[in-house]
Amino acid sequence: MYAASREASTRAREALRAALTGSDSAAATTGSELFAVVAVLDDQRSLRVALADVSVPGSARAELCERVFSGKVSAATVAVLTTAVAQDWSRTSDLVDTLVLLGQEALLESAAHTGRLDAVEDELFRLGRIVGDNPELQQALSDRSKPAGAKRDLVAGLLAGKTEPVTVALVQQVVARQRQSIGTAFDELSDLAAARRDQIVAHVRASAALTQRQRDRLAGSLRRIYGKSVTVHVQVDPNLLSGVVVRVGDDVIDGSAIGRLEKLRQDLT
């Protein structure tokens, strides 16, 4: 995002926090409603452009937004929307992408209120691995020719009774709107959930399953490096031969046998 959109995003997130303050029940409703608004904006280009048109005063854009959505969504959601559209965005897509992020954050906030945020984070990570290991499922969820409603129904059928309702809502929105690979989207949601708990996520590929003691030792080492609590997500990859590869954000620590062999090959070259 350019500077204008970053500032606008900050103001919108402040509006979300204000709207949810003092209400444990509003977060889930607001998150779901923001996703519904995004679906409307994705379908109606003229409205999307009008709400982000910087040549029109922000107050006029906010008034238009209120006329369109008032009575259709809650007062808390309207407050977030009117604040968001009143800002000056560098690109229309930045406004819509921020509303998606706010919807995700609101739903994760609702999971935190009920003490289920850890479970949601873990489920999102595991779903990413399941989809990555199942090409047919990945194709079905990524098929852009398939109607969004059909993909939402597929997710609902697969996850019904097996995951948290917040997980289902987040996944349905990702597959219906899909702007990136499904696996990447799930990883980003898992990271967002960890950030909500003031933790960072270490994505670990290991040649064999790690014991709990090994996980704890790895988490402790990373905590000393990064100065924050670390959630360790492990994926077994026998192709590594031995050792682990750890990714934290853009940092990669390769302690695998295959990584050492590749480094040796480069050195010899």
N, C-alpha and C positions, 0 to 999 in steps of 0.2 A: 504494500500500500504506500501511496505517496503521503506526504505530511498531512495534507488536509483530511484525508480519509482516516489516518491514524488518530487525529484529534477528534474527528466525528465519532469514531468507534469508541474512544474513551468516554465521551459524553453519553453515548447510548448505553454503555455498560454501567455507568453510574446511575442512569435512569432505571435500569433493571434492578440493581441492588436496592434502590429506594423503593421501587414498587413491591419488592418481596419482603422488605423489612417488617417484622411484626406479624407476618402471616406464614404459618407452616403449611397451609393448604394451597396457597396461590401459585407456588412454583410449578407444580405439575401442569396445572391449567394453563399458565402463561407459556410454558414451553411448548405444549401441544398447539396452542393457538398461534404462536409465532411460526411454527412449522406450517400451519394452515395458511397463514398470510403469505408466506414465501411461495407456496404452491400457486396462490392467486397471482402473485407478481410474476412468477415464471410464465404463467399462461397469458397474462395481459401486458404486452409490451408497452402500450400507450400509458397505462397507469404506472408501470414501473419507471418509465422515463419521466413522467410528470412529477413523481414524488422525489426524484433526484435532480431535477432541473435547477441548476444553480442560478439561472437567469431570473428565476422567480423567487421572491422573498421567502425565507424559511417559514415565516408565520403563515403565509398563504399555502405552502405545501403541507404544513401541519393541519391547517383547517380542512384541506382536501382529504387528508388521511382520516381525520376524525369523521367527516361526512360519510366516507366509504365504509369504515369499519366499526363505528360506534353502534352498539346494539347487537353486533354480530360476534364480538369478542368481549372479554371482561374489561373493566375499567383499568385494571393494572396493565393489561396488554396494550390498551389504547394509549396509556401514558408513556409506555416504552416506545411505541410506534411513532407517536407525534414528536417525541424528543429526537428520535433517530432521523426522521425525514426532515426535521427543521435544520439539521446540520448540513454543511457544504461538503459533498463527497467528490473525490477526484474522478471516480467512475461509478456509473450506476450499479455495476456488479459488486462494488465494494459495499454498498448499502445492503444489497440482498444477502451477500455472504456474511455480513455482520449479523443480520437478523437470524441466519441459520445458527451462528455461533451463540447468540443470546438464547435461542431456543434450547440448544444443547446444554448450556450452562444452567438454565432454569430447571431442566429435567434432572441434571446431576445434583442440583441443590435440593430438589425434592427427595432424591435418594439419600442424600446426607441427612435430611430431617428425620428419615425413618431408620437411619442406621444401616442402610443397605448399599452405601457407596462402594465399599470394598468389593462386595459381590458383583456389582455392575462392572467395575473395572476389570475384574478377573474374567467375567463372562465375555466382555468385548475382546479381550486378548485371546481367549480360547476360540471364539468364533472366527477371528482372523486367521488362526492356525488351521482350523477345520476347513474354512473356505480355500485357503492356500493349498491344502493337501487334497482337495476334491475338485478337479477341473470341471466336472459336469455341473456341480453346484455353483462354482464361480461363473461359469458361462451363463447359467440360468439367471443369476442375480445381476449379471453385467449386461445382459442382452438389451441394447437400447431400442430394439424394435418391439419389445414387449411392453404393454401398457404399465404405467406406474402402479395402478391399482392391482394388477395381477401380481406384481413383484411384492407389494405390501402383503397381499393375501398369502403368497408363498412363505414369506417370513413368519407371518402369524401362525400358519399351520406348522411350520418346523419348530418354532420356539414355544408354542402354547404349553403352559404348565411346566416348562423346563428352565425358564430364566425369569429375571425380574421384569415387571411391566415397563420400567424405564428402559431397560435394555432393548425390549421389543420396539418401543417407540423410536429410540435412537437408530436402530438398525433399519426399521422401515423407512425412515426419512432418508437415510444414506442411499439405500438401494433404489428408492423412487426417484431421487433427484440426481443421482450419480454424476459427479464431476471429476472423479479420480478413481483409481483402482480400489476395489472393495477392501482388499487387505490393508492398503495404506490408510483408508478412511477409518477402519476399525482400530488400527494402531493409534491414529491421532486422537480418536475418542478415548481410548484407554489412557493415553498420556494426559488428556484434558482432565479425566477423572482423578488421576494421580496428582496433578497440579492443584486440584481443588482441595486435596488433603495435604498440600504443601510438601509433596514428595516428587522426586524425579523417577523416571522409569528406565531400567536397564533391560534392553532386549538381548538375551543371551542365546547363542547357539552352542550346544554342547554335543560332544561326540557320544555321550551316554547320559542317562538321567542323573541329575544331581541329588544327593541326599539333602535332607533339611539342614544338616550341619554345614555342608558345602555351600548351600544357598545363603545361610546366615553369615558365613565367613566372607563370601563374595559381597554381600550387601554391606557388611561392616567396612570392608576395604574401600568400596565405592563411596560410602558415606564420608570417610576420612578424606577422600580425594575431592569430592564435590561440596562438602559441607552441608549436605541435606540428607534426610532419610531417603532411602532408595527402595523402590519396589522392583523385585527381580522377576522377570518373565522368561521362562526357559523353553526353548524348542530343541528337541533332540535331532541332530543331524549327523548320522554315521559317516558321511563323506568327509568330515573333518579329521577322521582317523583317531585323534586324541585331542584333549584340551578343549578350550572354549574361545568363542569370539564374542566380545561384549560391545554393544552399541548403546551409547548414551547421547541422544541428540545427534550432532554431527561427529562426535568422537567415536572412534573405533579402536578397540584394543584387541589385537589378534594374538591369542596365545595357543592357537591350534597347531597340530602337526602339519597340516596342509599349508597353513600360513607360513610356518617356518621354512618349509620346503620351497615355497614360492619366493620367499626372500632370498634364500640361498641361490636359487636359479637366477634371480635378478643380479645378485652380487657377482656370480660367475660370468654372467653376460657382460 
